[in-house]
């Protein structure tokens, strides 16, 4: 990465300094004084970006860190260490169950992304994301059920109707688990893109996550695609996601030029390029905000609009700041027409959810999926749909 960007707001600068690739500031840079910062506001902003352990490590390592801050900062890092060890223990149980069932699998985000950070206890995460081939999804669910997992998504009629490529479960040790058969989770996204998770799982590699645990994850190029696509669908607003993507691009080494061609083959190059560009622009990167040898090409209008918003409003955002144009990333599609249609669709869907909330109804997302509707026929309908390999 290149020089760290400088922002005008002290609190935002501390967030950026906390996730910089080196604890040493650039020559001539003056750290933001901590005596004008309230710990509660700093913690709120860090939690908003899911980087509290990284902020704790950075701030506690500074000589001007107020003594009363040290205990809560140390606790924030200790809590992430406990979560990480718990996730690795859960992963050992779940991975063994899938191996016995003969289902290929990979872990992504969470502990796999933590391996991209300078220290794994800097990356905040609370759950596990496992990916299996679509043809092995039913066997994976049965294997995980037998291993002691329980369903969190229990509204089977809604699951069958929405055809999401994700099933939320809780592991036998209590860790939340999202079992995926595609990284384009909503049915509508799979119509817009040509994702190829089976090929990506076939290219998997093994990484060491500490504690003697070697686990399968996506190869370096596919890791960029999954992390950037996920960030785009969530609006690309959290520093956590941008650091993940920047680390994944850096880890590609000599394969970096393959990112663009693979993204184009799956028609996900628009959202991936926008997120990679934002990660470089916000965190500092080759060319001060380029996509540095990845072969990615973002639509010029979208790229210009995203960069203009960042310049005008500042990144990273802080709690209470207005909406920052995350829909540009979420709506990015292969063509201008598809992007415009997606932008309108997101706005309509948001208004529908807001109306449902005002009426006291659960929205059409995770809350509704967690309603207990034990319909065996709908559950089988959903599994048969996944088995079909269509849609």
DAMODA-V280784 format. One record per helix or strand of 3 or more residues. SS is the DSSP state (@ for helix, = for strand). FROM is the first residue (numbers start at 0). LEN is the number of residues. If there is no record, write none. Layout:
ss;from;len
SS;FROM;LEN
SS;FROM;LEN
//
This chain:
ss;from;len
@;9;9
@;38;10
@;51;9
@;66;34
=;104;4
@;109;5
@;119;3
=;126;6
@;133;13
@;155;7
=;165;5
=;175;5
@;186;6
@;196;6
=;204;4
=;213;4
@;219;14
@;238;13
@;252;3
@;257;8
@;268;15
@;285;3
@;299;14
@;326;4
@;335;23
@;365;4
@;375;13
//
